[in-house]
Every structure is written in C-alpha cells, then in structure tokens.
Amino acid sequence: MGQNFQLVVVSAGTSDPSSTRLLADRVAGRVTTLAGKRAHTVGTTVVELRELATEIANALVSNHIGPKLRNAIATLQHADGIVASTPVYKAGASGLLTSFFQILDNDLLIAKPVVLAATAGTARHALVVDDQMRGLFAYLRTVVVPTSLFASTEDWQDNGLNKRIDRAALELVALMTSGFEKTVRDESWGSYQHEYGSAGGTELTIDLDSDLMRLAAGGASN
C-alpha cells in the first residue's frame, strides 16, 4: 500500500531563478517520480532562505524566531526527506544556508534523510559539499545520502549530472520509505544526548534534586 511522504527543499539561492533552486527542483522531481514507481506519493514544500534572511540574522543575534522562520522550522520538523541546496561563495557554502541550519534545535533533524547539493561557476569548488556541508549535517545527526551533488556551469549539459541526480534521488527514496527515521525516534530517542530543554519533554526525566544538579545550580550537596 502506498504512502504519502513530505519532501522539503531548502534553497539558499539568492537570484530568481537560480541554478541552486534549479538543481534542488530536479532532485525533488526525480524523488517524486521514483517514489511514484513504488506506489508512493510525495508532496514537496520549498523553503527559500533569501525570503527569511532578515529573520535568520535576527535569530542569530537575539534568539528571536520570527513568524516566517518559525513556519520554515515547523515544515522541516514534519519532513520525511530534505534536499539542501546552496551556492558556493568564497570557496564555501553560503552563509545563509549554514546560518539557517545552525539556529535549528539540535534535536529537530535527528535521523532525517538528506540530499546535499551545491552550485558554482567552476568545478574547482566540487568538494565543498563533502568537505563542509556533510560535517554540519552530521552534527545535526541527519542521515546524508551517499551521493552528493555539485553542478558547475559546464555540468548542466553533461548527462553525468542527471545520473548523479538519479542516484541521489533513489538513495533518498530508499531511506524515506524504509521507516528509518520513525524507528530511530520511536525506539532509540532516549539514547541520544539532548540539550536541556530541546528533547521534546524527555529531559524531564532528569533528577533535578540530585547532588550533582544542586551543585550545578550553585547549591550544596547533602
């Protein structure tokens, strides 16, 4: 029996249209097609970070989450799969993309499958995805598919890019339909290290009256 999955595309492209968004859309299209061949449906939501730039900057300096940013975070929370796509600036991933993911709760994306993608004007930046982006998403405890995607100007006319997109999309579909995230969250949530206040209520199992917690709060132990 087919299932309905929610895919979220996060694009850090700043132009309209942008090659960054185009690459992400092509991945999303293939995910939808491949899932359909398995009798599943995929609904896609796009988060354009350029529209959230002011709220992202404000959140970085004040911890205030604006309404548009809050909606984007809620969308990610309910995602079954994510495509994160960024342009490369100064030999690095866009600060807009990294800032957005840096302000997320560390528990928000645990076990969610992700495709990482980047675009640039030259192939010299091809390692940005694996060298920089994978580390960030590993810290967030996502499951990044084995195939990373990178498109320079000359790649758009190369059939090799289409093959890589197909491969990454298939890997994402396999993870989404396997139930991996649900299994991890249902059966292994308590075994992860959670920041206080960010564990969806599971931090309430901490004994606040222990000697260690009293000392941490500046009191005296028994």
C-alpha positions in Angstrom: 0.0 0.0 0.0 1.4 3.4 -1.0 2.3 6.1 1.5 2.4 9.9 1.3 5.7 11.5 2.1 6.7 15.1 2.7 9.8 16.4 1.0 11.3 19.8 1.9 13.6 21.7 -0.4 15.8 24.2 1.3 17.4 26.6 -1.2 20.0 29.2 -0.4 19.9 30.7 -3.9 19.7 34.5 -4.0 18.5 35.1 -7.6 15.2 34.3 -9.2 15.5 32.0 -10.9 18.7 30.5 -9.5 20.8 27.5 -10.5 20.8 26.5 -6.9 17.0 26.2 -6.8 17.0 24.5 -10.3 19.3 21.8 -9.0 17.2 21.2 -6.0 14.0 21.1 -8.1 15.5 18.5 -10.4 16.3 16.3 -7.4 12.8 16.8 -6.0 11.2 15.9 -9.4 13.2 12.6 -9.5 12.3 11.8 -6.0 8.6 12.2 -6.8 8.9 10.1 -9.9 10.9 7.3 -8.3 8.6 7.2 -5.3 5.6 7.1 -7.7 7.0 3.9 -9.3 6.7 2.3 -5.8 3.1 3.5 -5.5 4.0 6.3 -3.1 3.2 10.0 -3.4 5.5 12.9 -2.4 4.4 16.4 -1.6 7.1 19.0 -1.9 7.5 22.2 0.0 10.2 24.8 -0.8 11.9 27.0 1.8 13.6 29.9 0.0 16.1 31.2 2.5 16.5 34.5 0.8 13.0 35.3 1.9 14.0 34.6 5.5 17.4 36.3 5.5 16.3 39.1 7.9 14.7 36.8 10.4 17.7 34.4 10.2 20.1 37.2 11.0 17.8 38.4 13.9 17.7 34.9 15.3 21.4 34.6 15.3 21.9 37.7 17.4 18.8 37.7 19.6 17.5 34.1 19.6 14.1 35.6 18.5 12.4 33.4 16.0 10.2 35.4 13.6 6.9 34.0 12.2 8.2 33.1 8.7 11.2 31.4 10.2 9.0 29.6 12.7 6.9 28.2 9.8 10.0 27.0 8.0 11.2 25.2 11.1 7.8 23.6 11.6 7.9 22.5 7.9 11.3 20.8 8.5 10.1 19.2 11.7 7.4 17.3 9.7 9.6 16.5 6.7 10.3 12.9 5.7 13.2 13.9 3.5 15.2 17.1 2.8 17.1 18.5 -0.1 19.5 21.2 1.0 21.0 23.2 -1.9 23.5 26.1 -1.7 25.6 28.3 -4.0 29.3 28.4 -3.3 30.8 31.7 -2.2 34.5 32.3 -1.5 35.1 28.5 -1.7 32.5 27.8 0.9 28.8 27.0 1.4 26.5 30.1 1.6 26.4 31.7 5.0 22.7 32.0 4.6 22.3 28.2 4.5 24.8 27.5 7.3 23.2 30.2 9.5 19.8 28.7 9.0 20.8 25.2 10.0 22.9 26.5 12.8 19.9 28.1 14.6 17.9 24.9 14.5 17.4 22.9 17.6 19.9 20.1 17.7 17.2 17.5 18.0 15.0 18.7 15.2 16.5 16.7 12.3 17.6 13.5 14.1 17.6 10.6 11.6 16.0 12.6 8.8 17.4 11.6 5.3 19.0 14.5 3.4 20.4 15.1 -0.1 23.2 17.8 -0.1 23.7 19.9 -3.3 25.8 22.9 -4.3 26.3 25.0 -7.4 29.2 27.2 -8.5 30.7 28.7 -11.6 33.7 26.4 -11.7 34.4 22.7 -10.9 37.2 23.8 -8.5 34.5 24.0 -5.8 33.3 20.5 -6.2 34.5 19.3 -2.8 32.5 21.9 -0.8 29.6 19.6 -0.3 31.6 16.7 1.2 34.3 18.9 2.9 32.0 21.4 4.5 28.3 20.6 4.4 28.5 16.9 5.5 30.1 18.0 8.8 27.3 20.3 9.6 24.6 17.8 8.9 26.4 15.1 10.7 26.4 17.3 13.8 22.6 17.7 13.4 22.5 13.9 13.3 20.8 13.6 10.0 21.3 10.7 7.5 23.0 12.2 4.5 22.7 10.0 1.3 26.0 8.7 -0.1 25.8 10.6 -3.3 26.5 14.4 -3.0 25.6 16.7 -5.9 27.5 19.5 -7.4 26.9 21.4 -10.6 29.3 23.9 -12.1 28.4 25.9 -15.2 29.6 23.2 -17.6 27.8 20.4 -15.8 24.3 21.4 -16.9 24.9 20.0 -20.3 26.6 16.8 -19.0 24.4 13.7 -18.8 26.6 12.7 -15.8 24.8 15.2 -13.7 21.5 13.6 -14.5 22.9 10.2 -13.5 24.1 11.6 -10.2 20.7 13.2 -9.5 19.0 9.9 -10.2 21.4 8.1 -7.8 20.9 10.6 -5.0 17.1 10.7 -5.5 16.9 6.9 -5.3 19.0 6.8 -2.2 16.7 9.4 -0.6 13.6 7.5 -1.6 15.0 4.3 -0.2 15.7 6.0 3.2 12.3 7.8 3.3 10.3 4.6 2.5 12.3 2.4 4.9 10.8 3.9 8.0 14.3 4.5 9.4 13.6 7.9 11.0 10.4 6.6 12.7 12.2 3.6 14.1 15.0 5.7 15.5 12.7 8.2 17.1 10.3 5.7 18.4 12.8 3.2 19.8 16.1 5.0 20.3 15.2 8.6 21.2 16.3 8.3 24.8 19.7 7.0 23.9 20.7 10.3 22.2 22.4 13.2 24.1 19.9 16.0 24.2 20.4 19.6 25.1 18.4 20.7 28.1 15.0 22.0 27.0 15.3 20.6 23.5 14.4 17.0 23.8 10.6 17.2 23.4 10.0 16.7 27.1 12.3 13.8 27.6 14.7 16.0 29.6 12.0 16.0 32.4 13.3 12.5 33.4 16.4 14.3 34.8 16.5 14.1 38.6 16.7 17.8 39.5 17.1 17.0 43.2 20.3 15.0 42.8 23.5 16.2 44.5 25.1 16.9 41.0 22.2 19.1 39.9 22.1 21.0 43.2 25.8 21.7 42.8 25.3 22.8 39.2 22.7 25.3 40.4 25.1 26.7 43.0 23.7 24.9 46.0 25.2 22.5 48.4 25.1 18.7 48.2 23.9 16.5 51.0 
